[in-house]
């Protein structure tokens, strides 16, 4: 991100705030553009066209492409954290897993671009917001790891590598949404319909809970 040069402040016109509707339109358009093209491939003209605003408005309001990207990633990752806290209220490992998967599917179904955006943020070595990803994702991973360790110590889950459990949950949930463009070719006519998502959620919960030794009296409630 460019640092201001001496004297910039005296010549720079103060930014006028845009309306809430325009800000939301810009952020949604930027989500789509960054998810499809990554940070390097995103273009101001394309973001503006998607948002239905003047070409100069996105970067004029947010300051730069890097700052706009930072806002988009913070919004996506910030909302992801809300779903982890919801899952903490469950009393058994399987119930917790089912609730977390349900919330995560809802989060990604409402915002299909976020799966690609977050995965790009994780794997892109040139990311402009790696510190933001660390800020939001590390606490989630640390909380999940501790819950898994507690469940293993109390005998409610098979002894496994907690990190691998987190990887498996991530792959099973995010992978579905990353494959959306191809799912229709596999025979799923409406991959985002409530019925289809509910079927996929049950499959994910059953696969993971059985593999982790969570099956028990509470298993029937998810079938």
N, C-alpha and C positions, 0 to 999 in steps of 0.2 A: 504494500500500500504506500503510495507516494507521500512523502512528508512535505508540508507547505514550505515554499521558499520564502526567504526574507521579503517582507513587504506584501505578500499575498493577501494578508488579512485586510489591509487598507484599501485594496482595489477590488476585493471580492464582494459581489452583491449578496446580501443576506438571502438565504433560500426562503421562499414562501411555502408554507405547508400546503400539501394537497389534501383533497377531501378524503374522508375515510373510504368511500367507495373506490376512488382512484387508487389509493394506496393498496387496497385489497386486490384490485384488478392487476396492478403491477406485480405484487407478490405472487399471485397465482400464475401469471404469465411467466414470471421468472422461474418458478418451480418447474413448469413444463419445459422451458428452454434449457435450464441447467440439467434436468433429468435426462433429456434427450441428447444433448450435445456436450455436457460437461462444462466446466468453467472456461476452458480455453476456447471451445467452439461456440459458446453463447455470443449472440450479437445484440446490440442495443436496438437496432431496427426491428429484429424479429420479436424481441420482448415487447416493444412498443406496439407493434402490429397486433400481437396476441391480446394485449391489454386494451387496445383501442384508444391509445393516447399518442401525443406528440412524441417523436423519436427522442427528443432531448429530455423528456420528463423523468424517465426511470433513473438515470444517472444523476440528473440535476437534483432530484429529491433525495436520493440515497447517498450521493457523493461520488460513487465510482462503482464499477462492476464488482470489485472485491467487497465493498461494503454492502451492496445489494445481495451478493451471494451469502455473505455472513448472516444477514437478516433472515434469508430463506432457510439456511441450515439451522439457525437457532430456533426458528419457529417449528420446524419439523422435529428436531431432537427434543425440544422443550416439551412438546405435547406427548412424545413417546414416554417420557418419565412419569406422566400421570397414570399410565396404565399399569406400571409396576406397583405403584402404591395401592391401586385398587385390588390387586391380586394378593396383597399381604394379609387381607382380612380372612382368607380361607383357612379352615382348620386342619385340613389334611393335605398331603403333597399332591394327590390327584386333583382335589378340588382347586387347589392353588394353580396347578398347571392348566386345568380346564378354563378357569377364569382368566388367566393371563393370555392364553391362546385366543379366547373369545374377544378380549379387549384389543389384542394386537390385530386380529383379523378385521375388527370394526374400524380401527385406526387406519389400516392400510386400504380397506375397501372405500372409505370415505375420501381418501387422498391417495389414489393409485400412483401418482408421480413420486411419492415419498420413498417407496421401496427402492426405486432406481437412484433417487437422489442420495439417500443415506448410504447405500452400497457404494456408490461412486465416491462419497466422502471418505469412507473407510479405506478403500483400496487405492485411491488416487494419490500417488507420491507427490504430486505438485499441488495438493490441496491448499487453498488459501485459508482454510478454517479448521486445520487439524486440531488446534488448541480447543476449538469449540466442541469438536467431536469428543475429545478427551474429557472435557468438562462435563458433558452430559452422559456419555456412554460408560465411562469408568465407574461412576457411582452405581449405575444399574447393574453392571457386571459384578461389582463387589458385593452388592446386596444379594443378588441371585446366588453367587458362590457361597455366601454364608448360610443362606437358607438351605441349600443343597447339603452342605456339610452337616448342619443340624439334623436334617432328616436322615442322613446316613448314620449319624451317631446314635440316634434314637431307634434305629432299625426299621424305619418307615420307607427306606429306599435302599436299593442294592448299592454296594460300594463301587463307585465309579469315579472317574476324573470329573470334578465339577465343571471345569472349562469345556470339556467335551459335551456335557449336558447343555450348556449354554449355546454352544455351536449347533447342536442338533435342533434345539428349539428355533434358533435363528434361521437355519437352513429350511426347516419344514414350513415356517410361516412366510418369510420373505421370498423364498423360492417360488411359491405359488404365484405371487404377484409379479415377480420378475418374468414369469412364463406366460403372463396374460395374452400377449399377442399370438402365442402358439396354441393355447388351450382349445380354441375353436376347431383347430385342425385335428385335435385329439378326440373330438366328439362332444365337447362341453359347449353347448350353444350359448349359455349365458353364465360365464364364470363368476360374475359378481351378484347374481341373484341371491336373495336370502336363503333359499333352499339349497343351492349349490354350495354356498359358503358354510352353511350348517353341516352339510355332509362332509365337507373337507375338514372342518374343525373336529368333528367326531373321529375322523380317520387319524388326524395328527395326535389327538389326545390318546386314543387307543394304542397307537404305535409306540409313542413315547412312554406312556405309563406302564405298558406291558414290558417294554424293554428295560425299564428302570426298576421293575419290581414293585410298582405302586398298586397293582391290582389288589382289590380287597372288597370289603362290604360296600364302599362308596362307589365302586366301579359301575354298578348298574345304573346309577343316575345319569351317566354320560352316554349310555347306549341307546 
